[in-house]
Amino acid sequence: FSIHTSATIGYGSTVPVGLATNILVALESVVSLLGLAVVTGLVFARFSRPVADILFSEKAVMSWIGNRRAFQFRIINARNNQIIDLHVRLLVSRFETNASGTEVRRYYPLSLERESVVFFPLSWTIVHIIDENSPLYGVTQDQLCAAGAEFLILLTGMDETFSQVVNARSSYRADEVIWDAKFTDIFVYDPEGRMAGIDMKRFHDTAPFSNPP
């Protein structure tokens, strides 16, 4: 009876008779319409919302660019569509002792070699050069770990399919940073030396940095 009422199929040989039964039919009709509207809205909001499916490298590295250290991590677009005008923000968070002797967590923005790309079809290695103006200047691996440091990442871009803003975030703890290392090349080249694709099996791979300064 409830299924026939909510689906408006019809009762066949059985019909509601009397005031109480008709009131029940009206209530079930209202409840079924509201329930259908709520479920439709939830399903639509859940599956129609664009999501940035960005894959972050499992580890970050403290590499070298020339004679300067550089904090690096790698990202790749795991979807077939492109992300337009992708921006990245990088912060480092660590515990410090204030003037009253209490440990407090402080956040410092880190400048990047490149903070945005026009579109993001493949992979991107994000680099922070550690110079005299960097909060990481002169900091060792043991000091980062002792301070409970964590690198916080926020990505913001425009999904080209839905024309809506998408976000992705991740972080690396101090013990997830490999020192004096670099990422292995993930690009595959044809016999003529032209890039033919990406080898995802090497996306998370790192190698020791030979002869660091």
Buried (B, 14 or more C-beta within 10 A) or exposed (E): EEEBBBEEEEEEEEEBEEEEEEEBBEEBEEEBEEEEEEEEEEEEEEEEEBEBBBBBBEBBBBBBEEEBBBBBBBBBBEBEBBBBBBEBBBBBBBEEEEEEEEEEEEEBEBEBEEEEBEBBEEBBBBBBBBEEEBBBEEBEBEEBEEBBBBBBBBBBBBBBEEEEEBEBEBBBEBEBBBBBBBBEEBEEEEEEEEEEEBEEEBBBBBEEBEEBE
